[in-house]
Amino acid sequence: MTERQTFVRCDRLFDDWQDDVLHGDPPRRFDIGPGLEHIRLGPGMVALLGGSPGMGKTAFVMQSVVSAMSADDTLRVCVANVEMPPERLLERQLSRLGDVSLDDIQNRTLNARQRDKLDAAFDVLDDIADRLVFVRAPMTLENVADAADSIDADLIVLDYIQRIRPAGKHDDKRGSVDATMDSIRRFADAGCCVVALSAVGRSKDAKGRSSYSGEGLSLASFRESSELEYGADDAYLIVPSANSDAEPDDAEIDVSLRQLKSRYGKPTDVELTFDRSRQRFELAEPVMSEEHQRLRDSIAGLWGEA
Ligand SMILES: Nc1ncnc2c1ncn2[C@@H]1O[C@H](COP(=O)(O)OP(=O)(O)OP(=O)(O)O)[C@@H](O)[C@H]1O
């Protein structure tokens, strides 16, 4: 058996690396929508997404998955969700894509007009169906690996990491999460992208109260293990927007998608609205088209000359 060397000499990799820098293709990135280009999802990347309960982590990640799969018809995805069966996850996407109330879809109370509106949404989901696999319980990493292998997945979603069981016995929750992160890194080393959702702990807000408000949450809020923050290339939190006066049961809420860690770039935050009744995230300020941007710049120029 040939043993893998534990080091690599720089002169052995230099020529290939130089050639790649000068003539190589840009790295593959999954396109999850305009205004979200800073969210680097591609082969070999591990992203961590946390947030207080009900802020829309699952909704955001599933919207990203469906958008990326629609934009790239070679993208294959494996989803492990410990809380919701595939049908419920698909219904949320149907609601978003068809702009039809999720309640009416779930309660099977659709009228003729709503059914018509869903036609195109069903087509979008049908187009990605043979490239999308859902892991069945028990949610173990072994089952995740089997499911991912079955379609040769490029992207694995773990929703959520504290409840996905690694192989072997572990003394406590922390040991178990450490082992899960270790396996996730190995999926990434094999060329997969992994998005891991995570519970976060409460922190103290400005008035010293224990809360999930954005001001107190940080990388250390990711539950259980510092391995999570070290093992991830990028880490994000979805939190209520700083000036939001939203009530817990509002249909639409303003949220910030904060980037706490970005291994290969500048951390960037973005403001979003989350329409819970359609499970849809949108940019709080839509991205300007190039033409619109040019027009704005030339008007600004005219003001400058005046
Ligand atoms: N039919 C519906 N109509 C309106 N809001 C809904 C509906 N179904 C779910 N919601 C709300 O949408 C949000 C669901 O978000 P999602 O499940 O993505 O959150 P999460 O951050 O993953 O949550 P958790 O950490 O609790 O699992 C919750 O706030 C939930 O109350």
PDBQT file of the ligand as one rigid body, heavy atoms in Angstrom, charges set to zero:
ROOT
HETATM    1  N1  LIG A 401     -47.933  28.922   6.532  1.00  0.00    +0.000 N 
HETATM    2  C1  LIG A 401     -47.223  29.870   7.115  1.00  0.00    +0.000 A 
HETATM    3  N2  LIG A 401     -47.613  31.139   7.085  1.00  0.00    +0.000 NA
HETATM    4  C2  LIG A 401     -46.902  32.127   7.678  1.00  0.00    +0.000 A 
HETATM    5  N3  LIG A 401     -45.731  31.919   8.325  1.00  0.00    +0.000 NA
HETATM    6  C3  LIG A 401     -45.284  30.666   8.384  1.00  0.00    +0.000 A 
HETATM    7  C4  LIG A 401     -45.974  29.577   7.774  1.00  0.00    +0.000 A 
HETATM    8  N4  LIG A 401     -45.272  28.443   7.992  1.00  0.00    +0.000 NA
HETATM    9  C5  LIG A 401     -44.171  28.808   8.681  1.00  0.00    +0.000 A 
HETATM   10  N5  LIG A 401     -44.180  30.126   8.928  1.00  0.00    +0.000 N 
HETATM   11  C6  LIG A 401     -43.166  30.918   9.645  1.00  0.00    +0.000 C 
HETATM   12  O1  LIG A 401     -42.016  30.967   8.806  1.00  0.00    +0.000 OA
HETATM   13  C7  LIG A 401     -40.843  30.832   9.565  1.00  0.00    +0.000 C 
HETATM   14  C8  LIG A 401     -40.173  29.559   9.132  1.00  0.00    +0.000 C 
HETATM   15  O2  LIG A 401     -38.926  29.790   8.996  1.00  0.00    +0.000 OA
HETATM   16  P1  LIG A 401     -37.842  28.617   8.955  1.00  0.00    +0.000 P 
HETATM   17  O3  LIG A 401     -38.432  27.297   9.264  1.00  0.00    +0.000 OA
HETATM   18  O4  LIG A 401     -37.107  28.795   7.696  1.00  0.00    +0.000 OA
HETATM   19  O5  LIG A 401     -37.020  29.128  10.181  1.00  0.00    +0.000 OA
HETATM   20  P2  LIG A 401     -35.761  28.541  10.874  1.00  0.00    +0.000 P 
HETATM   21  O6  LIG A 401     -34.891  29.724  11.163  1.00  0.00    +0.000 OA
HETATM   22  O7  LIG A 401     -35.197  27.434  10.058  1.00  0.00    +0.000 OA
HETATM   23  O8  LIG A 401     -36.479  28.063  12.181  1.00  0.00    +0.000 OA
HETATM   24  P3  LIG A 401     -36.126  27.061  13.334  1.00  0.00    +0.000 P 
HETATM   25  O9  LIG A 401     -34.791  27.448  13.862  1.00  0.00    +0.000 OA
HETATM   26  O10 LIG A 401     -37.259  27.354  14.280  1.00  0.00    +0.000 OA
HETATM   27  O11 LIG A 401     -36.207  25.720  12.693  1.00  0.00    +0.000 OA
HETATM   28  C9  LIG A 401     -41.245  30.733  11.012  1.00  0.00    +0.000 C 
HETATM   29  O12 LIG A 401     -41.169  32.016  11.591  1.00  0.00    +0.000 OA
HETATM   30  C10 LIG A 401     -42.699  30.258  10.934  1.00  0.00    +0.000 C 
HETATM   31  O13 LIG A 401     -43.451  30.730  12.018  1.00  0.00    +0.000 OA
ENDROOT
TORSDOF 0
